[in-house]
Amino acid sequence: MTMLTFTLCVLAALLELDTTYAFQTLISRPIIAGPIFGLVTGDVMAGVQVGIFTELLFADISPLGGIIPPSGVVACVIPLILYAMGIELYFGFFLGVLCAIAYSFVDTLLRKTRFPWMVFLEKQIDRKPSAIGRIIGMALLSSFLTTFIFLSVASWLASLLVFWILPYIPPKIHLAFLLAYTAVPWIGMAALLPAFRIKTR
């Protein structure tokens, strides 16, 4: 793992805490997280592009009830990690989306397995209220480490996969991925238009 990849994984794990566990300042939104990652990689426009495309693609997915949507942070950081390795954004973006979907399943599983532990910690707080700071810190640290490990492994596997198959991909497939990538914002806009039409009524 390079220093840049390590930095991006740490930053993404911190931003992921903003979604539900802490802060909730909306800096984890793809449209904000993407440019932040772009600043770290040295290509802000690539970050802006990935952030906008991700925002539009996931705009109609709401985290309501028991639904855990794909992580916008994961979907943004994976393409930019791969882009820093020399992999085109139009390949990395779709791998980022797949990783974001996979992360939502991992997060769902972890929340279910973590529930008994959280109940135990709440009982500890009831017995000793002064320990609340330490217990909250432990919960945040466990979530941070989980996301960091996931991103580290996912970016490593994604880079291995792309570098392995890249020599065998014909130019027509490159063009197909590029066209699909440029179609992403239009797909997102098409999903949003009905919502705007309903709100105007």
Summary of the structure (lengths in Angstrom):
residues: 201
radius of gyration: 18.5
end to end distance: 52.2
largest distance: 64.7
contacts: 634
relative contact order: 0.14
helix: 82%
strand: 0%
